[in-house]
Amino acid sequence: MLLPNKVPVWLSAFTLLLLTQEPVSTTEVVACGEAVDPPANIEMTDSGFLGYLSIHWTRPASLQNLTGCTVRYQLRYYDTYEERWRSVRTVKLTYAAQFDLEKPVMVRMLTVLKCACTNGTEVQGEETERVFTPEPTGVAGSKIRDFHCIYYGKEYMECTWDSGPVQPPNSQHYLYYWHREMTETQECPEYIILSEVRRGCRIPRKSLLEFSKFNMCVNGSSPAGSLRTAYFSIEVQNHVKPAVVSSVHISEIDGLLKLDWSPPSGLVPEHCLEYEIERSTLMANDKEQQQRKVLENVVLDTSYDIRREAESKKTCFQVRSKVNMYCADGGFWSDWSQTQCTEEKETLNNLRLVGLVVIGIAGVIILCLSLWILKKICIKKSSKKDALYTLYKQKVNETMPTILSPIFK
């Protein structure tokens, strides 16, 4: 049976109904003269942690007085999130696990006995199964749809949703969350409002916990009655979307294109990032080729080199990033960076031709200017020489006797 829920009625998870208590196998197993029965009094407790349930049981009556033996219990439960059975062995009488409260909760248990009389061999008893199923409550068709969360740059997380196919007038949605370091569930601190209706929740980094189940539920109220509750359990490090890659530069040396960029801003460690390059090449025939390449397993490398194709006119690049497999099991690609392109070859040739013409004209102008300056200097020197000679002759004629003046004419 399920123990009473400790949370308010409006946040109550669901009512668990015991569908079957019959063992999966009815073959009795005996060890040391005692029946190795499955655990007894198997119960599940919902403490209002949005799917984090506690499973309790007691030692089977047939083994209560058994001494000198090690008694362990094997618990298997069906993980509906990953659609597979999970198994654990323990000597304790309790275990907690995460379940999807919108689907049947399936648990199978057996007892494992190891004694001196079994020569140290483990003897597994018969397995019993418990199936608990939720009883849906609320207006039919009112459960939200398209719920998804994005952890932007590890700074804050936004979870958004759409209303269910049946949306009673004046409905109001509520989001609650919980993780293992919280003593109780909390309501969304900041709702995202679209057209005066709650369509999402923004949760700050300080309220999140990575590498642990982060449980959420979205329920609601309306004059027509409560809305159907939807449950979700994620690991927030698998929902990171980095910021846009910035400072993208491209250079070309001897036909080798070199692309450099800076890591995106935000709190995602640089060693946790991988990059994808998108290259678009405009060929000589004006056809465009596009390629993408993920730079995997490259630590702290924010550059990419590629040789320019001989028949290309122009090459353009974009870069985006994502958290790599060493830091998370999943994530979202960032938006693409701004496009950076090389110059077209025809444009380069034209620029080179224009440059040569400009250099030639400048050379001619400099040469002509130099000759003009040289001529001016020569004329000035010649004029200065003639003026000195004239002055010299005047002085001679003034100082010499008249009889000698014809000599100096």
Phi, psi and omega in degrees: 000159179262131179287158183302141178288144183262357183263164180301162184300321183292345178248007182301132185292293180185174176256123179272128178250131178281113182272322183212142175234013181276142177297150175294319179242141180252008179282121182281135179250133182238136176221133180056032178080004181241146178284128178272081182280159176290165178304153182252161174054049179288123181228157176234134182244127175258110181268011179083022180262029170060044175114351178272098188256148175258133179251128181236149177204173178233163179294138180299146183300328183292343183245011184298321185259010182282132179237162178071020180230154174259122180250123176233165182233135176255122181246131173236136176222151184269119179274102183285344177289319180254358177056055177203158178278138174247146185230144178212145174245139183208155174264353181281173180248020178206152177203141180245141181211164181266134180228154173273112186285359176266357183232161179302140178261115185246127181228135175234136183222150173212164180256139178244123185243135179223116185225171175294325182288350176260011180058034177077005180271138178281134178246122180264129178277186180290152182260139177241152184237142172236134177234119176248136183235142181284151175252105185296141177231162178102173182296125181300135178082005183266359180292139183295163179230166173052049177278127175207153185235143176229128180261095189285111176055021184058029179253323176199158180241137176244127175244127184235161181205168171246153179293157177290170180299333176249114181236097180300149178302146177061033177284154177220128180264153176225139175244134176234149182220160180202144168221173193294347178265007178255143179274341178203165180290154179234149176273155179309128181282338182210108180278149174264119186254126174232124181053042177065019179234140177290122181237005180177181182218138175252121184245125181289161182302322184296340181267358184260161177219120181274160177055042176202156178294127176248106188267140178220153170218148175236116176236195182184173179225158177199162176301336180277353182131176180290154178270154178298141182270137175245135183246145181216145176222120183229170167246116194295333180293345179268009182235023183282137171236111181292164175289173181291138176295135185243172174053053178274127180229149178228138178223161181224128178226115178053044176082001178260121179269129180239121180252129179231148178208169177254147178300153179294155176288169181117189186256009177283121179302144182300324182288351179266005186255142166238160187234153174235134181252130172250124182241128176242124184242126175267115184276172181297332178274012178069013172271146184252132176248139182231134180222151175232143180218127177268126178270090183268152174057029177250113186271126175055030177258115180241045177212160182208129181245140176206144180279137181289135180290140186298326185265014183269148174265316185210144177232131181241147182230147168226151182229141171218168186224163178206155176292131185279175187288349179277346183242348180195162178270352181193186180159182182241143173291144174289170172292158181290147175288173174295147182284134175240132185234154169279165176284146176294145183298319180298320178295319178297317179297318179296319179296321178295318179296315178299321179298317179295319179297315180298317179297319179296314180297318179297323178296317179296316180298316180297319180297313180298318179297320179296316179297321180295318179295319180297319179297316179300318180297317181295316180297318180296319178295320180295318180295319179296323180293317179296321180295321178295320181294320179296317179297322180297316181295323179298315180296321179295315181295330180283330185262337183275153176295154183300326183295334184262353185300327178300334182294324186263009177285000000 
